[in-house]
């Protein structure tokens, strides 16, 4: 957690929070426009995500999906 109260997690931690696999997190990132990322991974740097922002984003996508059905 950073000093501003934001919980920054890596892909493995995000997968655990969303109760999915890391492969599924990768699929979300590829498939969903504007998937929220704090820092993209590069050589020597891991992907970073704001856990709360991702949860809100995923909930909104699920709500959109429910409305479409």
WOJO-V300706 format. One record per residue. PSI is psi as a letter, one per 20 degrees, with the letter a starting at -180 (none if undefined). Layout:
BEGIN
PSI ; PSI
END
This chain:
BEGIN
p ; r ; i ; j ; j ; p ; o ; p ; q ; a ; g ; g ; h ; g ; g ; g ; h ; i ; l ; r ; r ; h ; g ; h ; g ; g ; g ; g ; h ; h ; h ; p ; q ; k ; p ; p ; p ; g ; p ; q ; q ; a ; o ; i ; p ; q ; q ; p ; q ; o ; g ; g ; g ; g ; g ; g ; g ; h ; g ; g ; g ; g ; g ; g ; g ; g ; h ; h ; none
END
